[in-house]
């Protein structure tokens, strides 16, 4: 039945290979069960509830992707999007996390409508691939900076804005040790290196008394602390109506999620040999549809936007070629539900090295930018550098889109087909004027 449903024979794979590929992908991305609750916990969300929501959304999303699209793409709450949710929407804009979840839900509804209408595909074709890469690299810097700050490796200083912390202090020293341990395991291609590294650092922290291992009783009912707690009416009433705050949040969720999907999709399908001869990806609409529905589910159960994971390439590397790989990942995440609330016992010093190295892995996308070409290099650089320095993915996106549009104009390369780029650039300029 599985062979027929997922068309395994024509893809040159077997049930055993797909199951092993699913296990491999799961191990490489299981760290999200620990890291996502830590990031959203900084927004005031219940850590145990977010852990359960993370497993549930990743499980449902991955299974849905496998069944709808038949691609080996695994989904989970996105790194970068969770940082934007916490550090920009909640901490900078001052929105309660319930309202922020309402914004995620509204974004998901809009995504679903735009996907069915074919508009998301239109946006995908209008934005240059170099900006996709720049956003990924910029978010990588952003996440790494948050990890370095949380570990005390980088601290605020009055003279130079930021500086090196005291590496002989217990927390920074342990974070550096964790960084080296995880990096060494990744260099040795250890499956689940990120997860094992987090747990080992947490163990050392408990032994040294830097953290207390006092997990409370837990059960799946912990999900009720985040599930269906979203506040949609308040999200619609931002600034006395559907104002620029809501537009900006939806704008960022839309583009970052779209860029994440396109970048991951191209990497996974190329590695698996699943692209068409003309370079396009078959069943694109189904992929985006699964992504939209998964984001809706994530908002309802209580987590930041769900998106596809580049770690899916690890499963492809060991032979995964169909949606059975994704379904396997999803089932493993659902099994993890029963221990997910234990993540409340993981100290922040254990997750900081993971954030730094996740950021490092995301930097690889910048290799796709043609740095010798100013028309690509300048917008890409502005995008990547403004995200961490302004603590805002929206600012980085705006700088990149506006500079890309301006450079096309001054070089005489503007075409009628690029109208959407100039509309987006005008909106970004209007946003800067409003913020000023």
Secondary structure, DSSP 4 states (H G I P E B T S, - for coil): -HHHHTTTTTTT--HHHHHHHHHHHHHHHTTHHHHHHHHHHTTT--HHHHHHHHHHHHHHHHHHHHHHH-----EEEPTTHHHIIIIIIITTT---HHHHHHHHHHHHHHHHHHHHHTHHHHHHHHS-HHHHHHHHHHHHHHHHHHHHHHHTSEEEETTTEEEE--TTSHHHHHHHHHHHHHHHHHHTT-TTHHHHHHHHHHHHHHHTTSS---PPP--GGGGGGTTT---HHHHHTTTTTT-HHHHHHHHHHHHHHHHHHHHHHHHHHHHHT-S-TTS--TTHHHHHHHHHHHHHHHHHHT-SPEEE-TTHHHHHHTT--SHHHHHHHHHHHHHHTTTGGGGGGS-HHHHHHHHHHHHHHHGGGGGGS-TT-HHHHHHHHHHHHHHHHTT-HHHHHHHHHHHHHHHHHHTT---GGGHHHHHHHHHHHHHHHHH-
